[in-house]
Every structure is written in C-alpha cells, then in structure tokens.
Amino acid sequence: MTTTEIFLIAMVIIFTVPYLIWRLGRTDHFAPLVVIQILTGILLGPGALGALFPEYYLFVFNPTVIQSLNGVAWWAVMLFVMIAGIELDISQAWEYRRESGITAGLALGVPMVTGGMAAAAMVLFDGWIGAAAQPWQFIVGVGMACAVTALPILILLMEKLDILRQPLGQRILRYASVDDVAIWGVLAVILLDAARMGRQLGFLLGFALVALLYRRLMVRLNERDRWFVCLIWLAACGFFADWAGLHFMVGAFLAGAVMDSHWFNQEKVDLLRHHVLLIIMPVFFLSTGLRTNWNAGGGAVLAAAAVLLVASVAGKLLGVRLAGRILKWPPGEAGVIGWLLQTKALIMIIFVSILLDRDIITRSTFTSLLLMAVASTMLTVPMVHPRLQRLKVLGHVTLTQED
C-alpha cells in the first residue's frame, strides 16, 4: 500500500475506535470523549496493542505515517492553545484579586510541592529523569504537571454540570485562568537555556514590541480579516519561540494571550474550539498515546502514576481547603472547587509533551504522568456531582441557569 493509503487507515482507526467506545459504553458521565481518545491512543500505542501485535503497529504506524500525523497534531494543538490564550480573562481575576490570588496560589502551589516531593523520590531511581534535565528542572516540571488545571476541559465539565454561567462556575474559571498564566510562566523558566539565553531574551523583548504593533493592527481590521491575520500571527510566534528554544507551544499561548476575546464573535470562537476538538485534536491524542513507553516496567510505571495521582489530588484538595478557610467559604464549596480544579487532560498533556520533547522527562515518566492525568480527569464528575447536589440543597448553588 502507499503511504497515503496507510495514513488514511490510521485516520479511520483514530476516529472510529474511541467514538464507538464512548458512544456504546456511554462513558460521558465519568469520561468525556477527549479522555476516551487519549486512552485509545495509549491502547493503540507501542506499549499495549503494539506489543501484542507488533506487525500491526509497524505496518500502520510506520515512521512516515507517524511523521505525517505529528504534523497534523502540532497544528491542532497550536490552534487549541491559541484559543485558550484568547479566552483568558485576567481582568476578572484582577477585579477579585485577593480572592483569586489566594485561591489560585494555594490551588497551584500546594500540589506543586506535593508533586515535587514525589518527583524528588523518582530522581533517586534510574529511568525517570531525562538526559538533558537538571534535577531541579525535573522536580519543578513534574510538580507543575501535578498542579495543572485544564481550562478547556474544565469548561466542558462545568457545562455538563450546569454551573458554568453561575457565580460558582465563574469563580472557578477565574482561579483556573490565573493558574493557566502561571503554568506557561513556569514552563518558560524550566526551558531557559544558558546557551540560548540571548535568543530567548531577544525573543521575549521582540515579542513584546511586535505584540503592541499587532494589537494596533487588529483593532483596525474587520472580524473576517482578523481570523486570517491571527493564523499568520500564530505560525510566526510558534516559529520564533521554537527558534529561541522556548518551544512552539509557548509561542502559541503567547500568540493567543495578547489578543482580546471581544475582537471575535464569541459564538465563532466556541465553534472553532468545538471543531478543532472534533476534527483534528483526536490526531494529537493518538500521537500522544504513541509516545508512551513502559521500559521502566509496567508495574513501576503504574506505581509511579498512582503516587503522582495521590500527590496531585491530595495537594489540590488541601490547597483549596486552606483557601476556603482563609476566605470563609460556605461548607462544601472547597470540595466542589478542589475536585473541579483537579481536571487535567489537555493542558497537562501538552505541558508534559513539551518536557518530553526537551528531554527533561523520559517516556516512562511521560506515560506515568499521562495515566495520572486521565485518572484525575475521570474522577472529577463522579466526585463533584454528589457534592454539588448537597450545595444545591443547602441553597449555595441555584438549581438551573435561569433561577
């Protein structure tokens, strides 16, 4: 068969298998389609089905096909990260800066510490820290991976729970938005390279200057032209960030973060996010699964994932509970907020993919973190739903969006 034909076979698998599992298994309550797509990628990868049927894996996912899939995945995730940047609303967080600062700081800082402690233990064993990493980069990177909140998936889950447009949902979005900015800031620090320091500082200074000119241009354009120009801007920012050694995903986030959401029709932005998730992000999920590795041993990878899951969940819940006591929240709110901010999946997977690309973590660590992200996301709705019902009974959350 030609490479094109094999590529199309891979695309059939990518879209068929997770859809059937999601639809026939009715997993939406505990595992949205995006989570099933990530799990399917792991199962189809070299460590699971590829190990059982190596001929299948070598035929369908040969190096040429994988390279083609990676190209699609890179552009998909750049679009997704740019949209996340556009939708950040820091002005709201600034308006409620004391509450947002305390909650976001503790919700990010405490799990980062507990995750860092788990990472420090992993450093003592072979097979976890990447060849290019300093121990501090590994510890901070894994710690941040345990602290990440996936804002796009959080939005999907809160829509499902019918609290997105309610005051509680808007508060949670503020906390997650502040953490989102911190995530990319920490990533930039981790990726700072003494050999490329001049390039990196030059990129950041040049970006600040060009972003001002870009913003002046965008306000003079009609909306139709803004969409075309923002795609050119996205590709350029990704290129120069990667050239500077900060990774193209940092460029993609910065490209979106300097844009104002009111430049675009909100319905069109929502549709774009939906279509990116529907049409091309599944390719990223599969390519992520193909990068998993069990060289440290299946039991060791699973044990590391379990330790990281405990560190992540316990740290997040403890941090939010501390914030609740300081801010005197009503009983039960800290549990709902803590579990919702525990949602990981997309942004965390993007974050650890960058760490893997830069050889800060190994494929075994990547696999453990990926399993932790999937498990924490799958726990969210089952843990939040009964707590949310109790809050509704107590009158702290309205029963419907219209009430």
C-alpha positions as a Markdown table, in Angstrom:
| # | Residue | x | y | z |
|---|---|---|---|---|
| 1 | Met | 0.0 | 0.0 | 0.0 |
| 2 | Thr | 1.0 | 3.6 | -0.5 |
| 3 | Thr | 1.8 | 5.9 | 2.4 |
| 4 | Thr | -1.3 | 7.8 | 1.7 |
| 5 | Glu | -3.5 | 4.7 | 2.0 |
| 6 | Ile | -1.8 | 3.6 | 5.2 |
| 7 | Phe | -2.2 | 7.2 | 6.6 |
| 8 | Leu | -6.0 | 7.0 | 5.8 |
| 9 | Ile | -6.2 | 3.6 | 7.5 |
| 10 | Ala | -4.7 | 5.3 | 10.6 |
| 11 | Met | -7.2 | 8.1 | 10.4 |
| 12 | Val | -10.1 | 5.6 | 10.3 |
| 13 | Ile | -8.8 | 3.9 | 13.4 |
| 14 | Ile | -8.3 | 7.3 | 15.2 |
| 15 | Phe | -11.8 | 8.4 | 14.7 |
| 16 | Thr | -13.7 | 5.1 | 14.8 |
| 17 | Val | -12.4 | 3.2 | 17.9 |
| 18 | Pro | -12.7 | 6.0 | 20.6 |
| 19 | Tyr | -16.1 | 7.1 | 19.2 |
| 20 | Leu | -17.5 | 3.5 | 19.4 |
| 21 | Ile | -16.2 | 3.1 | 23.0 |
| 22 | Trp | -17.6 | 6.5 | 24.0 |
| 23 | Arg | -21.0 | 6.0 | 22.3 |
| 24 | Leu | -21.6 | 2.3 | 23.1 |
| 25 | Gly | -20.1 | 2.5 | 26.5 |
| 26 | Arg | -22.0 | 5.7 | 27.4 |
| 27 | Thr | -18.9 | 6.9 | 29.3 |
| 28 | Asp | -19.8 | 10.6 | 29.2 |
| 29 | His | -20.6 | 10.8 | 32.9 |
| 30 | Phe | -17.1 | 9.9 | 34.0 |
| 31 | Ala | -15.0 | 10.1 | 30.8 |
| 32 | Pro | -15.7 | 12.7 | 28.1 |
| 33 | Leu | -14.8 | 11.8 | 24.5 |
| 34 | Val | -11.5 | 13.5 | 24.8 |
| 35 | Val | -10.5 | 11.3 | 27.7 |
| 36 | Ile | -11.5 | 8.2 | 25.7 |
| 37 | Gln | -9.5 | 9.4 | 22.8 |
| 38 | Ile | -6.4 | 9.8 | 25.0 |
| 39 | Leu | -6.9 | 6.3 | 26.5 |
| 40 | Thr | -7.4 | 4.8 | 23.0 |
| 41 | Gly | -4.1 | 6.4 | 21.9 |
| 42 | Ile | -2.4 | 4.7 | 24.8 |
| 43 | Leu | -4.0 | 1.3 | 24.0 |
| 44 | Leu | -3.1 | 1.6 | 20.3 |
| 45 | Gly | 0.5 | 2.6 | 21.1 |
| 46 | Pro | 3.6 | 0.5 | 21.3 |
| 47 | Gly | 3.2 | -0.4 | 24.9 |
| 48 | Ala | -0.2 | -2.1 | 24.6 |
| 49 | Leu | -1.6 | -3.3 | 21.3 |
| 50 | Gly | 1.7 | -2.6 | 19.6 |
| 51 | Ala | 3.4 | -5.0 | 22.0 |
| 52 | Leu | 0.7 | -7.7 | 21.4 |
| 53 | Phe | 0.6 | -7.3 | 17.6 |
| 54 | Pro | 3.9 | -5.7 | 16.5 |
| 55 | Glu | 3.2 | -6.4 | 12.8 |
| 56 | Tyr | 0.0 | -4.3 | 13.0 |
| 57 | Tyr | 1.9 | -1.4 | 14.7 |
| 58 | Leu | 4.8 | -1.4 | 12.3 |
| 59 | Phe | 2.5 | -1.5 | 9.3 |
| 60 | Val | 0.0 | 1.2 | 10.3 |
| 61 | Phe | 2.2 | 3.4 | 12.4 |
| 62 | Asn | 5.4 | 3.3 | 10.4 |
| 63 | Pro | 7.8 | 6.3 | 10.8 |
| 64 | Thr | 6.5 | 8.1 | 7.6 |
| 65 | Val | 2.9 | 7.9 | 8.8 |
| 66 | Ile | 3.8 | 8.9 | 12.3 |
| 67 | Gln | 5.6 | 12.0 | 10.9 |
| 68 | Ser | 2.5 | 12.9 | 8.9 |
| 69 | Leu | 0.3 | 12.5 | 12.0 |
| 70 | Asn | 2.7 | 14.6 | 14.1 |
| 71 | Gly | 2.4 | 17.5 | 11.6 |
| 72 | Val | -1.4 | 17.5 | 11.9 |
| 73 | Ala | -1.1 | 17.1 | 15.7 |
| 74 | Trp | 1.3 | 20.1 | 16.0 |
| 75 | Trp | -1.0 | 22.5 | 14.2 |
| 76 | Ala | -4.1 | 21.2 | 16.0 |
| 77 | Val | -2.6 | 21.8 | 19.4 |
| 78 | Met | -1.2 | 25.2 | 18.4 |
| 79 | Leu | -4.7 | 26.3 | 17.4 |
| 80 | Phe | -6.2 | 24.9 | 20.7 |
| 81 | Val | -3.6 | 26.6 | 22.9 |
| 82 | Met | -4.1 | 29.9 | 21.0 |
| 83 | Ile | -7.8 | 29.7 | 21.6 |
| 84 | Ala | -7.1 | 29.0 | 25.3 |
| 85 | Gly | -5.0 | 32.2 | 25.4 |
| 86 | Ile | -7.6 | 34.3 | 23.7 |
| 87 | Glu | -10.2 | 33.2 | 26.2 |
| 88 | Leu | -8.2 | 34.1 | 29.3 |
| 89 | Asp | -9.9 | 36.9 | 31.2 |
| 90 | Ile | -7.3 | 38.3 | 33.5 |
| 91 | Ser | -9.3 | 41.4 | 34.1 |
| 92 | Gln | -11.9 | 39.5 | 36.1 |
| 93 | Ala | -9.2 | 37.9 | 38.2 |
| 94 | Trp | -7.7 | 41.3 | 38.8 |
| 95 | Glu | -11.1 | 42.7 | 39.9 |
| 96 | Tyr | -11.3 | 40.0 | 42.5 |
| 97 | Arg | -7.5 | 39.8 | 43.0 |
| 98 | Arg | -7.4 | 39.0 | 46.7 |
| 99 | Glu | -9.8 | 36.0 | 46.4 |
| 100 | Ser | -8.3 | 34.9 | 43.1 |
| 101 | Gly | -4.7 | 35.3 | 44.2 |
| 102 | Ile | -5.2 | 33.3 | 47.5 |
| 103 | Thr | -7.2 | 30.5 | 45.9 |
| 104 | Ala | -5.2 | 30.2 | 42.7 |
| 105 | Gly | -1.9 | 30.5 | 44.6 |
| 106 | Leu | -2.8 | 27.7 | 47.0 |
| 107 | Ala | -4.5 | 25.5 | 44.4 |
| 108 | Leu | -1.3 | 25.7 | 42.3 |
| 109 | Gly | 1.4 | 25.9 | 45.0 |
| 110 | Val | 0.4 | 23.1 | 47.3 |
| 111 | Pro | 0.0 | 20.3 | 44.7 |
| 112 | Met | 3.2 | 21.6 | 43.0 |
| 113 | Val | 5.0 | 21.0 | 46.3 |
| 114 | Thr | 3.5 | 17.5 | 46.9 |
| 115 | Gly | 4.1 | 16.6 | 43.2 |
| 116 | Gly | 7.7 | 17.9 | 43.5 |
| 117 | Met | 8.2 | 15.7 | 46.6 |
| 118 | Ala | 7.1 | 12.7 | 44.5 |
| 119 | Ala | 9.4 | 13.8 | 41.7 |
| 120 | Ala | 12.3 | 14.1 | 44.1 |
| 121 | Ala | 11.8 | 10.5 | 45.1 |
| 122 | Met | 11.7 | 9.5 | 41.4 |
| 123 | Val | 15.1 | 11.2 | 40.8 |
| 124 | Leu | 16.7 | 8.6 | 43.1 |
| 125 | Phe | 15.9 | 5.8 | 40.6 |
| 126 | Asp | 17.1 | 5.3 | 37.1 |
| 127 | Gly | 14.8 | 5.7 | 34.1 |
| 128 | Trp | 12.7 | 8.7 | 35.1 |
| 129 | Ile | 14.7 | 11.9 | 34.6 |
| 130 | Gly | 15.6 | 12.9 | 31.1 |
| 131 | Ala | 19.2 | 13.1 | 29.8 |
| 132 | Ala | 19.1 | 16.8 | 29.2 |
| 133 | Ala | 17.5 | 17.7 | 32.6 |
| 134 | Gln | 18.9 | 19.2 | 35.7 |
| 135 | Pro | 17.3 | 17.6 | 38.8 |
| 136 | Trp | 15.5 | 20.9 | 39.6 |
| 137 | Gln | 14.0 | 21.1 | 36.1 |
| 138 | Phe | 12.6 | 17.6 | 36.5 |
| 139 | Ile | 11.3 | 18.2 | 40.0 |
| 140 | Val | 9.7 | 21.6 | 39.1 |
| 141 | Gly | 8.3 | 20.1 | 35.8 |
| 142 | Val | 6.7 | 17.1 | 37.4 |
| 143 | Gly | 5.4 | 19.2 | 40.3 |
| 144 | Met | 3.8 | 21.6 | 37.9 |
| 145 | Ala | 2.3 | 18.7 | 36.0 |
| 146 | Cys | 0.6 | 17.6 | 39.2 |
| 147 | Ala | -0.7 | 21.2 | 39.8 |
| 148 | Val | -2.0 | 21.9 | 36.3 |
| 149 | Thr | -5.8 | 22.6 | 35.7 |
| 150 | Ala | -7.0 | 22.0 | 32.1 |
| 151 | Leu | -9.2 | 25.1 | 31.5 |
| 152 | Pro | -10.8 | 23.9 | 28.2 |
| 153 | Ile | -11.8 | 20.5 | 29.8 |
| 154 | Leu | -12.9 | 22.3 | 32.9 |
| 155 | Ile | -15.3 | 24.4 | 30.8 |
| 156 | Leu | -16.7 | 21.3 | 29.2 |
| 157 | Leu | -17.3 | 19.6 | 32.5 |
| 158 | Met | -18.9 | 22.6 | 34.1 |
| 159 | Glu | -21.3 | 22.9 | 31.1 |
| 160 | Lys | -22.2 | 19.3 | 31.7 |
| 161 | Leu | -22.8 | 20.0 | 35.4 |
| 162 | Asp | -24.9 | 23.2 | 34.5 |
| 163 | Ile | -22.8 | 25.6 | 36.6 |
| 164 | Leu | -20.6 | 27.3 | 34.0 |
| 165 | Arg | -22.7 | 30.5 | 33.9 |
| 166 | Gln | -23.5 | 30.5 | 37.6 |
| 167 | Pro | -21.5 | 32.6 | 40.1 |
| 168 | Leu | -19.6 | 29.5 | 41.4 |
| 169 | Gly | -18.6 | 28.5 | 37.9 |
| 170 | Gln | -17.4 | 32.0 | 37.1 |
| 171 | Arg | -15.3 | 32.0 | 40.2 |
| 172 | Ile | -13.7 | 28.7 | 39.3 |
| 173 | Leu | -12.9 | 30.0 | 35.8 |
| 174 | Arg | -11.1 | 33.0 | 37.4 |
| 175 | Tyr | -9.0 | 30.7 | 39.6 |
| 176 | Ala | -8.1 | 28.4 | 36.6 |
| 177 | Ser | -7.3 | 31.4 | 34.4 |
| 178 | Val | -4.7 | 32.7 | 36.9 |
| 179 | Asp | -3.2 | 29.2 | 37.1 |
| 180 | Asp | -3.1 | 28.9 | 33.3 |
| 181 | Val | -0.8 | 32.0 | 33.1 |
| 182 | Ala | 1.4 | 30.7 | 35.9 |
| 183 | Ile | 1.8 | 27.3 | 34.1 |
| 184 | Trp | 3.3 | 28.9 | 31.0 |
| 185 | Gly | 5.5 | 31.2 | 33.0 |
| 186 | Val | 6.9 | 28.2 | 34.9 |
| 187 | Leu | 7.4 | 26.3 | 31.7 |
| 188 | Ala | 9.4 | 29.3 | 30.2 |
| 189 | Val | 11.7 | 29.2 | 33.3 |
| 190 | Ile | 12.2 | 25.4 | 33.0 |
| 191 | Leu | 13.1 | 25.8 | 29.3 |
| 192 | Leu | 15.6 | 28.7 | 29.8 |
| 193 | Asp | 18.9 | 27.6 | 28.3 |
| 194 | Ala | 22.1 | 29.3 | 29.2 |
| 195 | Ala | 23.5 | 28.6 | 25.7 |
| 196 | Arg | 20.4 | 30.2 | 24.1 |
| 197 | Met | 19.7 | 32.9 | 26.8 |
| 198 | Gly | 20.4 | 35.7 | 24.3 |
| 199 | Arg | 18.0 | 34.3 | 21.8 |
| 200 | Gln | 15.3 | 33.7 | 24.4 |
| 201 | Leu | 15.6 | 37.2 | 25.9 |
| 202 | Gly | 15.7 | 38.6 | 22.4 |
| 203 | Phe | 12.5 | 36.8 | 21.5 |
| 204 | Leu | 10.7 | 38.0 | 24.6 |
| 205 | Leu | 11.7 | 41.6 | 24.1 |
| 206 | Gly | 10.9 | 41.4 | 20.4 |
| 207 | Phe | 7.6 | 39.7 | 21.0 |
| 208 | Ala | 6.5 | 42.5 | 23.5 |
| 209 | Leu | 7.3 | 45.2 | 20.9 |
| 210 | Val | 5.7 | 43.4 | 17.9 |
| 211 | Ala | 2.7 | 42.4 | 20.0 |
| 212 | Leu | 1.9 | 46.1 | 20.6 |
| 213 | Leu | 2.0 | 46.7 | 16.8 |
| 214 | Tyr | 0.0 | 43.6 | 16.2 |
| 215 | Arg | -2.7 | 44.8 | 18.6 |
| 216 | Arg | -2.9 | 48.2 | 16.8 |
| 217 | Leu | -3.3 | 46.4 | 13.5 |
| 218 | Met | -6.0 | 44.1 | 14.7 |
| 219 | Val | -8.3 | 46.8 | 16.1 |
| 220 | Arg | -8.3 | 48.4 | 12.6 |
| 221 | Leu | -9.3 | 45.2 | 10.8 |
| 222 | Asn | -12.8 | 43.8 | 10.4 |
| 223 | Glu | -13.5 | 40.5 | 12.0 |
| 224 | Arg | -13.2 | 38.4 | 8.9 |
| 225 | Asp | -9.6 | 39.7 | 8.3 |
| 226 | Arg | -8.7 | 39.2 | 11.9 |
| 227 | Trp | -9.2 | 35.4 | 11.6 |
| 228 | Phe | -6.7 | 35.2 | 8.7 |
| 229 | Val | -4.2 | 37.5 | 10.4 |
| 230 | Cys | -4.4 | 35.7 | 13.7 |
| 231 | Leu | -3.4 | 32.4 | 12.0 |
| 232 | Ile | -0.4 | 34.1 | 10.4 |
| 233 | Trp | 0.5 | 35.5 | 13.8 |
| 234 | Leu | 0.1 | 32.1 | 15.4 |
| 235 | Ala | 2.5 | 30.4 | 12.9 |
| 236 | Ala | 5.1 | 33.2 | 13.3 |
| 237 | Cys | 5.0 | 33.2 | 17.1 |
| 238 | Gly | 5.4 | 29.5 | 17.2 |
| 239 | Phe | 8.4 | 29.6 | 14.8 |
| 240 | Phe | 10.3 | 32.3 | 16.6 |
| 241 | Ala | 9.6 | 30.8 | 20.1 |
| 242 | Asp | 10.9 | 27.4 | 18.9 |
| 243 | Trp | 13.9 | 29.1 | 17.3 |
| 244 | Ala | 14.6 | 30.8 | 20.6 |
| 245 | Gly | 14.4 | 27.4 | 22.4 |
| 246 | Leu | 11.2 | 28.1 | 24.3 |
| 247 | His | 9.1 | 25.6 | 22.2 |
| 248 | Phe | 6.5 | 26.5 | 19.7 |
| 249 | Met | 3.7 | 25.8 | 22.3 |
| 250 | Val | 4.9 | 28.7 | 24.4 |
| 251 | Gly | 4.7 | 30.9 | 21.3 |
| 252 | Ala | 1.2 | 29.6 | 20.5 |
| 253 | Phe | 0.0 | 30.5 | 24.0 |
| 254 | Leu | 1.6 | 34.0 | 23.9 |
| 255 | Ala | 0.0 | 34.5 | 20.4 |
| 256 | Gly | -3.5 | 34.0 | 21.9 |
| 257 | Ala | -2.8 | 35.7 | 25.2 |
| 258 | Val | -2.1 | 39.1 | 23.6 |
| 259 | Met | -5.4 | 39.0 | 21.8 |
| 260 | Asp | -8.7 | 40.3 | 23.2 |
| 261 | Ser | -11.7 | 37.9 | 23.2 |
| 262 | His | -14.0 | 40.8 | 22.2 |
| 263 | Trp | -12.2 | 41.1 | 18.8 |
| 264 | Phe | -14.1 | 37.9 | 17.8 |
| 265 | Asn | -17.7 | 36.8 | 17.9 |
| 266 | Gln | -17.9 | 34.5 | 21.0 |
| 267 | Glu | -20.1 | 32.0 | 19.2 |
| 268 | Lys | -17.5 | 31.7 | 16.4 |
| 269 | Val | -14.7 | 31.2 | 19.0 |
| 270 | Asp | -16.8 | 28.5 | 20.6 |
| 271 | Leu | -17.4 | 26.8 | 17.3 |
| 272 | Leu | -13.7 | 27.0 | 16.4 |
| 273 | Arg | -12.8 | 25.3 | 19.7 |
| 274 | His | -15.5 | 22.7 | 19.1 |
| 275 | His | -14.4 | 22.0 | 15.5 |
| 276 | Val | -10.7 | 21.8 | 16.5 |
| 277 | Leu | -11.6 | 19.2 | 19.2 |
| 278 | Leu | -13.8 | 17.3 | 16.7 |
| 279 | Ile | -11.7 | 17.4 | 13.5 |
| 280 | Ile | -8.0 | 17.4 | 14.3 |
| 281 | Met | -7.3 | 17.1 | 18.1 |
| 282 | Pro | -8.0 | 13.4 | 18.0 |
| 283 | Val | -4.8 | 13.1 | 15.9 |
| 284 | Phe | -2.9 | 14.8 | 18.7 |
| 285 | Phe | -4.4 | 12.4 | 21.3 |
| 286 | Leu | -3.4 | 9.4 | 19.3 |
| 287 | Ser | 0.1 | 10.7 | 18.6 |
| 288 | Thr | 0.4 | 11.3 | 22.4 |
| 289 | Gly | -0.5 | 7.7 | 23.1 |
| 290 | Leu | 2.1 | 6.5 | 20.5 |
| 291 | Arg | 4.8 | 8.2 | 22.6 |
| 292 | Thr | 4.0 | 6.1 | 25.7 |
| 293 | Asn | 6.7 | 3.7 | 26.9 |
| 294 | Trp | 6.8 | 1.0 | 29.6 |
| 295 | Asn | 10.6 | 0.5 | 29.6 |
| 296 | Ala | 10.8 | 1.1 | 33.3 |
| 297 | Gly | 8.5 | -1.9 | 33.7 |
| 298 | Gly | 4.7 | -1.9 | 33.7 |
| 299 | Gly | 4.4 | -2.3 | 37.4 |
| 300 | Ala | 6.9 | 0.6 | 38.0 |
| 301 | Val | 5.0 | 2.9 | 35.6 |
| 302 | Leu | 1.7 | 2.1 | 37.2 |
| 303 | Ala | 3.1 | 2.6 | 40.7 |
| 304 | Ala | 4.6 | 6.0 | 39.7 |
| 305 | Ala | 1.3 | 7.0 | 38.2 |
| 306 | Ala | -0.5 | 6.1 | 41.4 |
| 307 | Val | 1.9 | 8.0 | 43.6 |
| 308 | Leu | 1.6 | 11.1 | 41.3 |
| 309 | Leu | -2.2 | 10.8 | 41.4 |
| 310 | Val | -2.2 | 10.8 | 45.2 |
| 311 | Ala | 0.2 | 13.8 | 45.3 |
| 312 | Ser | -1.8 | 15.7 | 42.7 |
| 313 | Val | -5.3 | 15.1 | 44.2 |
| 314 | Ala | -4.3 | 15.4 | 47.9 |
| 315 | Gly | -2.3 | 18.6 | 47.2 |
| 316 | Lys | -5.0 | 20.2 | 45.2 |
| 317 | Leu | -7.7 | 19.4 | 47.7 |
| 318 | Leu | -5.5 | 20.6 | 50.6 |
| 319 | Gly | -4.6 | 23.8 | 48.9 |
| 320 | Val | -8.2 | 24.7 | 48.1 |
| 321 | Arg | -9.4 | 23.7 | 51.6 |
| 322 | Leu | -6.8 | 26.1 | 53.0 |
| 323 | Ala | -8.1 | 28.9 | 50.7 |
| 324 | Gly | -11.7 | 28.1 | 51.8 |
| 325 | Arg | -10.8 | 28.5 | 55.5 |
| 326 | Ile | -8.9 | 31.8 | 54.8 |
| 327 | Leu | -11.8 | 33.2 | 52.7 |
| 328 | Lys | -14.5 | 31.7 | 54.9 |
| 329 | Trp | -16.4 | 29.8 | 52.2 |
| 330 | Pro | -19.7 | 28.0 | 53.0 |
| 331 | Pro | -19.3 | 24.4 | 54.0 |
| 332 | Gly | -18.9 | 22.1 | 51.0 |
| 333 | Glu | -17.6 | 24.6 | 48.5 |
| 334 | Ala | -14.0 | 23.7 | 48.9 |
| 335 | Gly | -14.7 | 20.1 | 47.9 |
| 336 | Val | -16.5 | 21.1 | 44.7 |
| 337 | Ile | -13.9 | 23.7 | 43.7 |
| 338 | Gly | -11.0 | 21.4 | 44.6 |
| 339 | Trp | -12.2 | 18.5 | 42.5 |
| 340 | Leu | -13.1 | 20.7 | 39.5 |
| 341 | Leu | -9.7 | 22.3 | 39.6 |
| 342 | Gln | -8.2 | 18.8 | 39.6 |
| 343 | Thr | -9.3 | 18.4 | 36.0 |
| 344 | Lys | -6.2 | 17.9 | 33.8 |
| 345 | Ala | -6.1 | 16.1 | 30.4 |
| 346 | Leu | -5.4 | 18.5 | 27.6 |
| 347 | Ile | -3.2 | 21.3 | 29.0 |
| 348 | Met | -1.3 | 18.9 | 31.3 |
| 349 | Ile | -0.6 | 16.6 | 28.3 |
| 350 | Ile | 0.6 | 19.5 | 26.2 |
| 351 | Phe | 2.8 | 20.6 | 29.1 |
| 352 | Val | 4.4 | 17.1 | 29.6 |
| 353 | Ser | 4.7 | 16.6 | 25.9 |
| 354 | Ile | 7.0 | 19.7 | 25.8 |
| 355 | Leu | 9.0 | 18.3 | 28.7 |
| 356 | Leu | 9.4 | 15.1 | 26.8 |
| 357 | Asp | 10.4 | 17.0 | 23.6 |
| 358 | Arg | 13.1 | 18.8 | 25.5 |
| 359 | Asp | 14.4 | 15.5 | 27.1 |
| 360 | Ile | 13.6 | 16.7 | 30.7 |
| 361 | Ile | 11.5 | 13.6 | 31.4 |
| 362 | Thr | 11.7 | 10.1 | 29.9 |
| 363 | Arg | 9.0 | 8.3 | 28.1 |
| 364 | Ser | 8.3 | 6.2 | 31.2 |
| 365 | Thr | 7.7 | 9.4 | 33.2 |
| 366 | Phe | 5.6 | 10.7 | 30.4 |
| 367 | Thr | 3.5 | 7.5 | 30.5 |
| 368 | Ser | 3.0 | 7.7 | 34.3 |
| 369 | Leu | 2.0 | 11.4 | 34.1 |
| 370 | Leu | -0.4 | 10.7 | 31.2 |
| 371 | Leu | -2.1 | 7.9 | 33.2 |
| 372 | Met | -2.3 | 10.2 | 36.2 |
| 373 | Ala | -3.9 | 13.0 | 34.1 |
| 374 | Val | -6.5 | 10.6 | 32.7 |
| 375 | Ala | -7.3 | 9.1 | 36.1 |
| 376 | Ser | -7.7 | 12.6 | 37.8 |
| 377 | Thr | -10.0 | 13.8 | 35.0 |
| 378 | Met | -12.1 | 10.7 | 35.1 |
| 379 | Leu | -12.6 | 11.2 | 38.9 |
| 380 | Thr | -13.8 | 14.7 | 38.6 |
| 381 | Val | -17.5 | 14.4 | 37.7 |
| 382 | Pro | -18.3 | 11.4 | 39.9 |
| 383 | Met | -16.7 | 13.2 | 42.8 |
| 384 | Val | -18.2 | 16.6 | 42.1 |
| 385 | His | -21.8 | 15.6 | 41.3 |
| 386 | Pro | -22.9 | 14.4 | 44.8 |
| 387 | Arg | -21.1 | 17.3 | 46.4 |
| 388 | Leu | -22.8 | 19.8 | 44.0 |
| 389 | Gln | -26.2 | 18.3 | 44.8 |
| 390 | Arg | -25.6 | 18.9 | 48.5 |
| 391 | Leu | -24.7 | 22.5 | 47.8 |
| 392 | Lys | -27.9 | 22.9 | 45.8 |
| 393 | Val | -29.9 | 21.5 | 48.7 |
| 394 | Leu | -28.2 | 24.0 | 51.1 |
| 395 | Gly | -29.0 | 26.8 | 48.6 |
| 396 | His | -25.4 | 27.7 | 47.8 |
| 397 | Val | -25.9 | 26.9 | 44.1 |
| 398 | Thr | -29.0 | 27.6 | 42.1 |
| 399 | Leu | -30.8 | 24.6 | 40.6 |
| 400 | Thr | -30.8 | 25.9 | 37.0 |
| 401 | Gln | -29.1 | 28.7 | 35.0 |
| 402 | Glu | -32.4 | 30.6 | 34.8 |
| 403 | Asp | -33.1 | 30.7 | 38.6 |
